[in-house]
Amino acid sequence: MLSTLFHIPTRITIGGVSLPLVGIGLLLGLWAVVAVVMLARTANTHGWRTAVETLALPLAIAAAAIVWLLPALDDGQGVPVRGYGAMLLLAATAGTWLSIVRGRRMGFDADTILALGMEVFLWGIVGARLFYVIEYHDQFFAAGKSWFLSLGAVLNVAAGGLVVFGALPTAALAAWRFASRRGLSLPRLADCIAPGLLVGLSIGRIGCFLNGCCYGGPCDLPWAVRFPPESPPWLDQAARGLLSATAEGGRPWSLPVHPAQLYAAIDAAILAVFASVASATPLARRDGQVFALVLTLHPISRLLLEAIRIDEPPALGTPLSISQLVSLVLLSLAIAVWWWTSRQPARPTELSNGLSAEAACLSGTGPSVEPGTGPRLQSGKRSLIPNSLTIRCRENGPLVVEMPTSEQFQGLSLCVTDHLGKEIPLPSGKRAVALCRCGQTKTRPFCDGSHTSCGFQANNPAPCQRD
C-alpha cells in the first residue's frame, strides 16, 4: 500500500521569483497552451463547431480543477499525488493509446479517439464516483458534517472511491452522444475501445491496491498481503475485534488477506488480450461483437472475484453484493447485444499486409499503376512494376495499407487518398488508414459494400503486368 506517492509544491521559485504553480499560475498557462493546440487540431480535421462541442466541457472541467480543486487539496506540504489517482491517469493514458492503435486499423483517426477518450473518461469518473457516494453515503454525509466538507470529500476522487460498474451508464451515454454527433458507427467504436477499457481497468486495480480499498478476505496462501494501520482492511478488522496491540504497545498491521485488487488487475489484463485477439476471429464477425464478448466475460469474472472480496455487504435482501447484482444485469444486457449484433450484416474483410500488391493485381478492375522500372511487387500469379502508386478508397471502410519492408521495395512511393481527398504519404514499412465514407449518413456511417467488387482506383490507369 502506498496511498501518497509525493507532494507537488504549490509555488516554485524561478530566478529568485516565487511563482504560483496551481490556481492562477503556471499550470493554468500550460493548460491554455494545450487547450489551444487540441482545439486547433480538432478544428483542422472536423471543424470549429465540432471542436468546441467536443472539447469545451472537458477543458472547462480541467481548468476548474487547476484553479479551485488543486489549491483546496493543499495539506501544508503541497498537493498530494495519491497512488490511486496516479494509476487512474496512467490507466486513461494506456487505454487511450491502445484505442488509438486499434483505431488506425478500424478507420478512426487519433484525434477522434483522443476526443472520445476524454469524454468517456470524465463522464465515467462522474458515474463511478456517484455510484460510490450513493453506496457509501454515510461516509460523506455524516451527522454534524457541513455540506462544504461533504462536497469536498465527494470531489476528492484522487483519494480513492470509484465503482467500475457506476461508470458504465455515464460512459456509454457519452460514447453514444459522441458517435451520434460525429456520425460514427457506435458498435464499431465500442469494438475499437473495448480492449483499451480493460487495460485501463487493469491498471486502475493496481491503484486500488496502493490505496488499500477493494480488499479480499482472510488468506493463508503464500501471496497473502498485510496492510498498515488506518488502511481500509485494518479498520475493518479492528472494528470486528480481530486485532490486538503488540507486545511493545504498538498497533499491528492487518491480518493476511487475499490481494483481490491484483487478482482483478490480472483478470482484466487477460480479458484485454483476449478481446484484442478475438477481433480477428470468427467470434467477432460483426461490429459490436467484441464489445458483446467483453460485456459477457467481465461480469462472469466479477461474480467470481466478488466471492473473495469482503468490502461490500449483501444488498437488497440477497446474499449477493451490489456489484454481483449489477453483473447479473449486465449479463442479461449482453444476451440482448449478442442477439442484436447477430442480426447485423457481417463486417467487411479488412485488408492488411501487402495490400497494395493485392489490390493492384487480384482484381482486373482494381487499382492500376504507371509502369516503370521500379521494384516488382509479387501477388499470386501476377506482378506489377510501379514507380509510384496511389490508392483511392471507394468501397468498404476502413482501408488499411501496409508497405513491404524488404529491400527490393525501398524505392516504391505510395500515397493513400481518403474520402475527403486528403493524401497520406506512406513510406516503406509503415502503415496508414484511409476511411471510406461513401454516401455516409447518420444511419449508415460506413459503406455497405454495394459498390463494384474492386474497391480501389489509381492514378494513370494501366493494366497489371503478368508473369
C-alpha positions as CSV (number, residue, x, y, z in Angstrom):
1,M,0.0,0.0,0.0
2,L,1.3,3.4,-1.0
3,S,-1.5,6.0,-0.6
4,T,0.6,9.1,-1.2
5,L,3.4,9.0,-3.8
6,F,4.7,12.5,-3.3
7,H,3.7,16.2,-3.0
8,I,3.6,18.8,-5.7
9,P,4.6,22.3,-4.4
10,T,2.0,25.0,-4.8
11,R,4.7,27.5,-5.6
12,I,8.1,27.3,-7.4
13,T,11.0,29.7,-7.5
14,I,12.5,30.8,-10.8
15,G,15.4,33.2,-10.8
16,G,14.6,34.3,-7.3
17,V,11.0,35.0,-8.1
18,S,8.3,32.8,-6.4
19,L,5.5,31.9,-8.8
20,P,2.3,30.1,-8.1
21,L,2.0,26.7,-9.7
22,V,-1.6,25.9,-9.1
23,G,-4.6,28.2,-9.0
24,I,-4.0,31.2,-11.3
25,G,-0.4,30.2,-12.1
26,L,1.9,28.3,-14.4
27,L,-0.2,25.2,-14.6
28,L,-3.1,27.2,-15.9
29,G,-0.8,28.7,-18.5
30,L,0.2,25.2,-19.6
31,W,-3.5,24.3,-19.8
32,A,-4.2,27.2,-22.1
33,V,-1.4,26.2,-24.5
34,V,-2.6,22.6,-24.5
35,A,-6.2,23.7,-25.0
36,V,-5.4,25.9,-28.0
37,V,-3.4,23.0,-29.6
38,M,-6.1,20.5,-29.1
39,L,-8.9,22.8,-30.4
40,A,-6.8,23.8,-33.4
41,R,-6.0,20.1,-34.3
42,T,-9.6,19.0,-33.9
43,A,-10.9,22.0,-35.8
44,N,-8.5,21.4,-38.7
45,T,-9.9,17.9,-39.1
46,H,-13.6,18.2,-38.1
47,G,-14.3,22.0,-38.0
48,W,-14.5,24.5,-35.2
49,R,-18.1,23.7,-34.2
50,T,-17.3,20.0,-33.6
51,A,-14.0,21.0,-31.8
52,V,-15.9,23.3,-29.4
53,E,-18.7,20.8,-28.8
54,T,-16.3,18.0,-28.1
55,L,-13.6,19.7,-26.0
56,A,-15.3,22.7,-24.3
57,L,-16.7,20.8,-21.3
58,P,-13.6,18.6,-20.6
59,L,-11.3,21.6,-20.9
60,A,-13.5,23.6,-18.7
61,I,-13.5,20.9,-16.0
62,A,-9.7,20.7,-16.2
63,A,-9.4,24.4,-15.8
64,A,-11.8,24.4,-12.8
65,A,-9.7,21.6,-11.2
66,I,-6.5,23.7,-11.6
67,V,-8.0,26.9,-10.3
68,W,-10.1,25.7,-7.4
69,L,-9.7,22.0,-6.7
70,L,-5.9,21.6,-6.5
71,P,-5.4,24.6,-4.2
72,A,-8.1,23.1,-1.9
73,L,-6.2,19.8,-1.7
74,D,-3.0,21.5,-0.3
75,D,-2.3,19.8,3.0
76,G,0.6,22.2,4.0
77,Q,3.2,20.1,2.3
78,G,1.8,20.7,-1.2
79,V,-0.8,19.0,-3.3
80,P,-0.5,15.2,-2.5
81,V,-0.2,12.9,-5.5
82,R,-2.1,9.8,-4.5
83,G,-1.2,6.4,-5.8
84,Y,-4.8,5.8,-6.7
85,G,-5.1,9.0,-8.7
86,A,-1.7,8.4,-10.5
87,M,-2.8,4.9,-11.5
88,L,-6.1,6.4,-12.7
89,L,-4.3,8.8,-15.0
90,L,-2.0,6.1,-16.2
91,A,-4.9,3.8,-16.9
92,A,-6.6,6.5,-19.0
93,T,-3.4,7.1,-20.9
94,A,-2.7,3.4,-21.6
95,G,-6.3,2.7,-22.6
96,T,-6.4,5.7,-24.9
97,W,-3.1,4.7,-26.5
98,L,-4.3,1.1,-27.3
99,S,-7.6,2.5,-28.7
100,I,-5.6,4.8,-31.0
101,V,-3.6,1.9,-32.2
102,R,-6.7,-0.1,-32.9
103,G,-8.5,2.9,-34.3
104,R,-5.9,3.2,-37.1
105,R,-6.8,-0.3,-38.2
106,M,-10.5,0.3,-37.9
107,G,-10.8,3.7,-39.6
108,F,-10.8,6.1,-36.6
109,D,-8.1,8.8,-36.6
110,A,-6.1,9.7,-33.4
111,D,-7.9,13.0,-32.9
112,T,-11.3,11.2,-32.8
113,I,-10.1,8.6,-30.3
114,L,-8.5,11.3,-28.1
115,A,-11.7,13.4,-28.1
116,L,-13.8,10.3,-27.3
117,G,-11.4,9.1,-24.6
118,M,-11.5,12.5,-22.8
119,E,-15.3,12.5,-22.8
120,V,-15.7,8.8,-21.8
121,F,-13.0,9.1,-19.1
122,L,-14.5,12.2,-17.5
123,W,-18.1,11.0,-17.6
124,G,-17.1,7.6,-16.5
125,I,-15.4,9.1,-13.4
126,V,-18.6,11.0,-12.7
127,G,-20.7,7.9,-12.8
128,A,-18.2,5.7,-10.9
129,R,-17.9,8.4,-8.1
130,L,-21.7,8.9,-8.0
131,F,-22.2,5.2,-7.6
132,Y,-19.7,5.0,-4.7
133,V,-21.1,8.1,-3.0
134,I,-24.6,6.6,-3.1
135,E,-23.4,3.2,-1.9
136,Y,-21.3,4.6,1.0
137,H,-23.3,7.8,1.6
138,D,-22.8,7.6,5.4
139,Q,-19.1,8.3,4.9
140,F,-19.8,11.6,3.1
141,F,-22.9,12.9,4.7
142,A,-22.4,12.0,8.4
143,A,-24.5,13.8,11.0
144,G,-22.9,17.1,12.0
145,K,-20.7,17.3,8.9
146,S,-21.1,20.5,6.9
147,W,-22.2,20.5,3.3
148,F,-19.0,22.2,2.4
149,L,-16.8,19.4,3.9
150,S,-19.1,16.8,2.4
151,L,-18.8,18.3,-1.1
152,G,-15.0,18.5,-0.7
153,A,-14.9,14.8,0.2
154,V,-17.1,13.9,-2.7
155,L,-14.9,15.7,-5.2
156,N,-11.6,14.3,-3.8
157,V,-11.6,11.4,-6.3
158,A,-7.8,11.1,-6.1
159,A,-8.1,9.7,-2.5
160,G,-10.0,6.7,-3.9
161,G,-13.6,5.6,-4.1
162,L,-14.9,4.6,-7.5
163,V,-17.2,1.8,-8.6
164,V,-16.4,0.5,-12.1
165,F,-20.0,-0.5,-12.8
166,G,-21.1,3.0,-12.0
167,A,-19.1,4.3,-14.9
168,L,-20.9,2.2,-17.4
169,P,-24.1,4.2,-17.9
170,T,-22.5,7.6,-18.0
171,A,-19.6,6.4,-20.2
172,A,-22.0,4.6,-22.5
173,L,-24.2,7.7,-22.8
174,A,-21.1,9.9,-23.5
175,A,-19.9,7.5,-26.2
176,W,-23.4,7.4,-27.8
177,R,-23.6,11.2,-27.8
178,F,-20.1,11.4,-29.4
179,A,-20.9,8.8,-32.1
180,S,-24.2,10.5,-32.9
181,R,-22.6,13.9,-33.1
182,R,-19.9,12.8,-35.5
183,G,-22.0,10.3,-37.5
184,L,-19.9,7.3,-36.4
185,S,-20.9,3.7,-36.0
186,L,-21.4,3.2,-32.3
187,P,-20.9,-0.7,-32.4
188,R,-17.7,-0.3,-34.3
189,L,-16.5,2.4,-32.0
190,A,-17.3,0.2,-29.0
191,D,-15.3,-2.7,-30.5
192,C,-12.4,-0.3,-31.0
193,I,-12.2,0.9,-27.4
194,A,-13.3,-2.3,-25.5
195,P,-9.7,-3.7,-25.1
196,G,-8.5,-0.3,-24.1
197,L,-11.1,0.0,-21.4
198,L,-10.0,-3.4,-20.0
199,V,-6.3,-2.2,-20.0
200,G,-7.4,0.9,-18.1
201,L,-9.4,-1.3,-15.6
202,S,-6.3,-3.5,-15.0
203,I,-4.1,-0.5,-14.2
204,G,-6.8,1.1,-12.1
205,R,-7.0,-2.0,-9.9
206,I,-3.3,-1.5,-9.1
207,G,-4.3,1.9,-7.9
208,C,-6.9,0.1,-5.6
209,F,-4.1,-2.0,-4.2
210,L,-2.0,1.1,-3.5
211,N,-5.0,2.7,-1.8
212,G,-5.9,-0.4,0.2
213,C,-9.6,-0.5,-1.0
214,C,-11.4,-3.4,-2.7
215,Y,-9.6,-5.8,-0.4
216,G,-10.2,-9.6,0.0
217,G,-10.9,-11.8,2.9
218,P,-8.5,-13.7,5.2
219,C,-5.9,-15.7,3.4
220,D,-3.1,-18.1,4.4
221,L,-1.6,-18.5,1.0
222,P,2.0,-17.6,0.3
223,W,1.0,-14.5,-1.6
224,A,-1.4,-13.1,1.0
225,V,-0.7,-9.4,1.9
226,R,-1.0,-7.3,5.1
227,F,-2.0,-3.7,5.2
228,P,-0.7,-1.0,7.6
229,P,-2.8,0.7,10.4
230,E,-5.6,3.0,9.3
231,S,-5.9,1.3,5.9
232,P,-9.4,0.1,4.9
233,P,-8.6,-3.6,5.7
234,W,-7.0,-2.7,9.0
235,L,-10.0,-0.5,10.0
236,D,-12.4,-3.3,9.0
237,Q,-10.6,-5.9,11.1
238,A,-10.1,-3.6,14.0
239,A,-13.9,-2.9,14.1
240,R,-14.6,-6.6,14.2
241,G,-12.1,-7.1,17.1
242,L,-9.7,-9.2,15.1
243,L,-6.6,-7.1,16.0
244,S,-4.8,-6.7,19.3
245,A,-1.9,-4.5,20.4
246,T,1.7,-5.8,20.0
247,A,4.0,-6.6,22.9
248,E,5.5,-3.1,22.5
249,G,2.1,-1.5,22.7
250,G,2.1,-0.5,19.1
251,R,-0.6,-1.2,16.5
252,P,-0.1,-4.3,14.4
253,W,-0.7,-4.5,10.7
254,S,-3.8,-6.2,9.4
255,L,-4.1,-10.0,9.2
256,P,-3.1,-11.5,5.9
257,V,-5.8,-11.1,3.2
258,H,-6.3,-12.0,-0.4
259,P,-4.8,-9.4,-2.8
260,A,-8.2,-9.2,-4.5
261,Q,-7.1,-6.0,-6.3
262,L,-4.2,-7.8,-8.0
263,Y,-6.5,-10.7,-8.9
264,A,-8.8,-8.2,-10.7
265,A,-5.8,-6.5,-12.4
266,I,-4.6,-9.8,-13.8
267,D,-8.1,-10.8,-14.8
268,A,-8.7,-7.5,-16.7
269,A,-5.3,-7.8,-18.4
270,I,-6.1,-11.3,-19.6
271,L,-9.5,-10.2,-20.9
272,A,-7.9,-7.3,-22.7
273,V,-5.5,-9.6,-24.6
274,F,-8.4,-12.0,-25.4
275,A,-10.6,-9.1,-26.7
276,S,-7.8,-7.8,-28.9
277,V,-7.1,-11.3,-30.4
278,A,-10.8,-12.0,-30.7
279,S,-11.2,-9.1,-33.1
280,A,-9.5,-11.2,-35.9
281,T,-11.5,-14.4,-35.2
282,P,-15.0,-15.7,-36.1
283,L,-16.1,-14.7,-32.6
284,A,-16.3,-11.1,-33.9
285,R,-17.5,-11.1,-37.5
286,R,-19.9,-8.2,-36.9
287,D,-19.5,-4.8,-35.5
288,G,-20.3,-4.8,-31.8
289,Q,-19.4,-8.4,-31.1
290,V,-16.0,-7.6,-29.5
291,F,-17.8,-5.3,-27.0
292,A,-20.5,-8.0,-26.5
293,L,-17.7,-10.5,-25.7
294,V,-16.3,-8.2,-23.1
295,L,-19.8,-7.5,-21.7
296,T,-20.2,-11.3,-21.3
297,L,-16.9,-12.3,-19.8
298,H,-16.2,-9.4,-17.4
299,P,-19.4,-9.8,-15.4
300,I,-18.7,-13.5,-15.1
301,S,-15.2,-12.9,-13.7
302,R,-16.6,-10.1,-11.5
303,L,-19.1,-12.5,-10.0
304,L,-16.3,-14.9,-9.0
305,L,-14.0,-12.2,-7.8
306,E,-16.7,-10.7,-5.6
307,A,-16.8,-14.0,-3.7
308,I,-13.3,-13.3,-2.5
309,R,-13.8,-9.6,-1.6
310,I,-15.4,-8.7,1.8
311,D,-15.6,-5.0,1.5
312,E,-19.2,-5.0,0.1
313,P,-22.1,-6.3,2.2
314,P,-25.1,-8.2,0.8
315,A,-27.5,-5.9,-0.9
316,L,-31.3,-5.7,-1.5
317,G,-32.0,-8.6,0.9
318,T,-30.0,-11.1,-1.2
319,P,-26.7,-12.9,-0.4
320,L,-25.1,-11.1,-3.3
321,S,-23.2,-7.8,-3.2
322,I,-24.4,-4.8,-5.3
323,S,-21.6,-5.5,-7.8
324,Q,-22.7,-9.1,-8.2
325,L,-26.3,-7.9,-8.8
326,V,-25.2,-5.4,-11.4
327,S,-23.1,-8.2,-13.0
328,L,-26.3,-10.3,-13.5
329,V,-28.0,-7.3,-15.1
330,L,-25.0,-6.8,-17.5
331,L,-25.1,-10.5,-18.4
332,S,-28.8,-10.0,-19.4
333,L,-27.8,-7.0,-21.4
334,A,-25.0,-9.0,-23.1
335,I,-27.6,-11.5,-24.3
336,A,-29.6,-8.7,-25.9
337,V,-26.4,-7.2,-27.5
338,W,-25.5,-10.7,-29.0
339,W,-29.0,-11.0,-30.4
340,W,-28.9,-7.6,-31.9
341,T,-25.4,-8.0,-33.4
342,S,-26.3,-11.4,-34.9
343,R,-29.0,-9.7,-37.0
344,Q,-26.5,-7.1,-38.4
345,P,-24.5,-7.7,-41.7
346,A,-21.1,-9.3,-41.4
347,R,-18.2,-6.9,-41.2
348,P,-16.3,-6.4,-44.5
349,T,-13.0,-8.1,-44.6
350,E,-10.2,-5.6,-43.7
351,L,-7.2,-5.6,-45.9
352,S,-3.7,-5.5,-44.4
353,N,-0.3,-6.8,-45.2
354,G,0.8,-6.3,-48.8
355,L,-2.5,-4.7,-49.7
356,S,-1.0,-2.5,-52.5
357,A,0.0,-5.6,-54.4
358,E,-3.2,-7.5,-53.6
359,A,-5.4,-4.6,-54.6
360,A,-3.4,-4.0,-57.7
361,C,-3.4,-7.4,-59.1
362,L,-6.1,-9.7,-57.7
363,S,-8.8,-7.8,-59.5
364,G,-8.7,-7.0,-63.1
365,T,-10.6,-3.8,-62.5
366,G,-8.5,-2.9,-59.4
367,P,-6.1,-0.1,-59.0
368,S,-3.6,0.3,-61.7
369,V,-0.3,2.0,-61.9
370,E,2.1,3.7,-64.2
371,P,4.6,1.0,-65.3
372,G,8.2,1.9,-64.8
373,T,11.5,0.5,-63.8
374,G,10.9,0.4,-60.0
375,P,10.8,-2.7,-57.9
376,R,8.4,-5.6,-58.8
377,L,5.6,-6.4,-56.5
378,Q,4.5,-10.0,-56.4
379,S,0.9,-11.1,-55.8
380,G,-0.1,-14.7,-56.6
381,K,0.5,-15.3,-60.3
382,R,0.6,-11.6,-61.2
383,S,3.0,-8.8,-60.7
384,L,3.5,-5.2,-61.5
385,I,6.4,-2.8,-61.8
386,P,5.4,0.6,-60.4
387,N,7.5,3.7,-59.7
388,S,4.6,5.0,-57.6
389,L,1.1,4.0,-56.7
390,T,-1.9,6.0,-55.5
391,I,-4.8,4.1,-53.9
392,R,-8.2,5.8,-53.5
393,C,-10.8,4.1,-51.3
394,R,-14.2,3.8,-52.8
395,E,-15.7,0.7,-51.1
396,N,-15.8,-0.9,-47.6
397,G,-14.0,1.2,-45.0
398,P,-11.6,1.2,-43.4
399,L,-8.8,0.7,-45.8
400,V,-5.5,-0.4,-44.2
401,V,-2.4,-0.2,-46.3
402,E,0.9,-1.6,-45.3
403,M,4.1,-1.2,-47.3
404,P,6.6,-4.1,-47.5
405,T,9.8,-3.7,-45.6
406,S,12.2,-5.8,-47.7
407,E,15.0,-4.0,-49.6
408,Q,13.5,-4.6,-53.1
409,F,10.6,-2.4,-52.2
410,Q,12.5,0.5,-50.8
411,G,12.2,2.6,-53.9
412,L,8.4,2.4,-54.0
413,S,6.4,5.5,-53.2
414,L,2.8,5.1,-52.1
415,C,0.1,7.6,-51.4
416,V,-3.3,6.8,-49.9
417,T,-6.2,9.1,-50.7
418,D,-9.2,9.1,-48.3
419,H,-12.8,10.0,-49.0
420,L,-12.1,13.7,-48.4
421,G,-9.3,13.7,-51.0
422,K,-6.6,14.0,-48.2
423,E,-3.4,12.3,-49.3
424,I,-1.4,10.3,-46.8
425,P,2.2,9.7,-47.9
426,L,3.3,6.2,-46.9
427,P,7.0,5.3,-46.7
428,S,8.2,1.7,-46.9
429,G,7.4,-0.4,-43.9
430,K,4.8,1.9,-42.5
431,R,1.0,1.5,-42.1
432,A,-1.7,4.1,-42.8
433,V,-5.5,4.1,-42.7
434,A,-8.0,5.7,-45.1
435,L,-11.6,5.6,-44.1
436,C,-14.2,5.2,-46.8
437,R,-17.5,7.1,-46.1
438,C,-19.1,7.0,-49.5
439,G,-22.8,8.0,-49.1
440,Q,-22.3,8.4,-45.4
441,T,-25.4,9.2,-43.3
442,K,-26.0,9.0,-39.5
443,T,-27.9,5.8,-40.1
444,R,-25.3,4.3,-42.4
445,P,-21.9,5.7,-41.3
446,F,-19.9,3.1,-43.4
447,C,-20.1,1.8,-46.9
448,D,-22.5,-1.1,-47.2
449,G,-20.5,-2.9,-49.9
450,S,-22.8,-2.1,-52.7
451,H,-20.1,-0.8,-55.0
452,T,-18.2,-2.8,-57.5
453,S,-16.1,-5.7,-56.4
454,C,-12.9,-3.7,-56.7
455,G,-12.7,-1.1,-54.0
456,F,-9.8,1.0,-55.3
457,Q,-8.8,3.1,-58.2
458,A,-5.4,4.5,-59.1
459,N,-4.0,7.4,-60.9
460,N,-2.9,6.9,-64.5
461,P,-4.7,3.6,-65.2
462,A,-2.7,0.9,-66.8
463,P,-3.1,-2.9,-66.8
464,C,-1.3,-5.2,-64.4
465,Q,1.7,-6.9,-65.8
466,R,1.5,-10.7,-65.8
467,D,4.4,-13.1,-65.4
